[in-house]
Amino acid sequence: MALFKKRTVGKPGEWYYCLEHKKVEEGPECPAKDRFGPYASRTEAQQAMDTARERNLEWETDPRWHDSAARGSDDD
């Protein structure tokens, strides 16, 4: 007997963005490894890639995430 039942149908109101098919889904249709979410609305899910891009840019330019050793190597 399986401990975890595979969830085949999502809950109404849960929105995901499928990275493989590049589409918005209500409820998870694709495997978790291929999707972002859940989002509260269809609009949020549609903007998933923009949100990810903005967050990546913030992280890449945030000095708190870059240690001084890495910056010091540029001075050599």
C-alpha positions as CSV (number, residue, x, y, z in Angstrom):
1,M,0.0,0.0,0.0
2,A,1.4,3.4,-1.0
3,L,2.0,5.9,1.8
4,F,1.4,8.9,-0.5
5,K,-1.3,9.0,-3.1
6,K,-0.4,10.8,-6.3
7,R,-2.5,13.9,-6.6
8,T,-3.9,14.0,-10.1
9,V,-6.4,16.8,-9.7
10,G,-5.7,20.2,-8.3
11,K,-7.7,22.3,-6.0
12,P,-9.9,25.0,-7.7
13,G,-8.2,28.4,-7.2
14,E,-4.6,27.0,-7.2
15,W,-2.7,28.2,-10.2
16,Y,0.7,27.0,-11.5
17,Y,3.0,27.9,-14.3
18,C,4.3,24.8,-16.2
19,L,7.9,25.4,-17.3
20,E,7.8,22.5,-19.8
21,H,4.7,23.5,-21.6
22,K,5.0,27.3,-20.9
23,K,1.4,27.6,-19.9
24,V,-0.8,28.4,-16.8
25,E,-2.6,25.5,-15.2
26,E,-5.4,25.5,-12.6
27,G,-4.4,22.8,-10.2
28,P,-1.2,20.8,-10.8
29,E,-1.3,19.0,-14.1
30,C,2.4,18.5,-14.6
31,P,5.0,17.1,-12.2
32,A,6.3,19.4,-9.4
33,K,9.8,19.5,-11.0
34,D,8.3,21.2,-14.0
35,R,6.2,24.0,-12.4
36,F,6.2,27.1,-10.3
37,G,3.4,27.7,-7.8
38,P,0.9,27.6,-6.4
39,Y,-0.2,31.1,-7.0
40,A,-3.4,32.8,-5.7
41,S,-4.6,33.9,-9.2
42,R,-4.2,33.2,-12.9
43,T,-2.6,36.6,-13.4
44,E,0.1,35.8,-10.8
45,A,0.8,32.5,-12.5
46,Q,1.0,34.2,-15.9
47,Q,3.7,36.5,-14.5
48,A,5.7,33.7,-13.0
49,M,8.7,34.0,-15.3
50,D,8.8,37.8,-15.0
51,T,8.7,37.4,-11.2
52,A,11.5,34.8,-11.3
53,R,13.6,37.1,-13.5
54,E,13.2,40.1,-11.2
55,R,14.0,38.0,-8.1
56,N,17.2,36.6,-9.8
57,L,18.3,40.1,-10.7
58,E,17.7,41.3,-7.2
59,W,19.7,38.4,-5.8
60,E,22.6,38.8,-8.3
61,T,23.0,42.5,-7.5
62,D,22.5,42.3,-3.7
63,P,25.8,42.8,-1.9
64,R,24.6,40.9,1.1
65,W,24.8,37.7,-1.0
66,H,28.4,38.2,-2.2
67,D,31.2,37.6,0.3
68,S,34.2,39.8,0.6
69,A,36.6,37.0,-0.5
70,A,34.9,36.9,-4.0
71,R,35.1,40.7,-4.3
72,G,38.8,40.7,-3.0
73,S,39.9,38.4,-5.8
74,D,39.1,41.2,-8.4
75,D,41.7,43.4,-6.7
76,D,44.6,41.0,-7.6
